[in-house]
């Protein structure tokens, strides 16, 4: 009870001091004073009261949002920043904090949308804040299963020499195609899950850094130490595709399917490599199975659609390719595949639209790489 007495007395004094403050100006002044005095709970309550009297007070929503965010009250902070950007939609910083609050509350799609809105506006962002935002964007892309978008977003951090456990874990999750955030990873008694994620992150980081002498040994160690971990053989295969004959990558992809028979991405990659080798007819049933196993896998839908389009089944091909594009709208390859199918089906205006989108995405990618 001794702890409760001063809190009760303080609360009575607070209520008494604010009871007579009936005007917006008085409440706003008291809120500012409380904030300046670092009386955070009091300031938050006063800002709330003032905003009830004047909901169009953008500055009030801003300070209510920032105070809530700094106090780890992310749900309340998100509500405040949502009101703020309604009043000042050109404030990149407002969209930054709205997206970061939603990141913390698990509003994944909204978080990504609003973080990207901030990056599109771009003005008024300090370099440090922009880097925080881009890092959270990469983490959210991973959480949403957009692994092929996430991996390039991590690369600038690696190439700047950033060494951070959360970065390594984020890269590891994206590399192993696990739709999780680093904070979601739970350690078992032996720490096995965390260990394989970190090992995958380390190997992928070496690859991203461009250290050719260390990349192959890092991947070999990963495969040797974790041969039964889902995603490991697939990751190694993606590396081999760039540097070795396709047959070696196929071997690893088949090993991945032995570990995880319903890995739609691994099956789709096998089919895609067969298409590139001129074996489309043999690849068709493999791609069909991949699409069935992975209705939410853009790669599986794209590969099946690409083969169907080559066989003249344009209607079904377009459905698959449109699904791939919807699942991963930032993929230039998916837009180009859909453009080709539209063109073959005589839907020329839609084909032109997809080509224009591909060009715009390519320019955006070049601009991002330069930063």
Buried (B, 14 or more C-beta within 10 A) or exposed (E): EEEEEEEEEEEEEBEEEBEEBEEBEBBBBBBBEBBEEEBBEBBBBBBBBBBEBEEEBBBBBBBBBBBBBEEEBBEBBBBBBBBBBEBBEEBBBBBBBBBBBBBBBEBBEBBBBBBBBBBEBEEEBEEEBBBBBBBBBBBBBBBBBBBBBBBBBBBBBBEEEBEEEEBBBBBBBBBBBBBBBBEEBEEEEEEEBBBBBBBBBBBBBBBBBEEEEEBBEBBEEBBEEBEEBBBBBBBBBBBBBEEEEBEBBBBBBBBBBEBBEEBBBBBBBBBBBBBEEEEBEEBBEBBBBBBEBBEEBBBBBBBBBBBBBBEEBBEBBBBBBBBBBEBBBBBBBBBBBBBBBBBBBEBEEBBEBBBEBBEEBEEEEEEEEEE
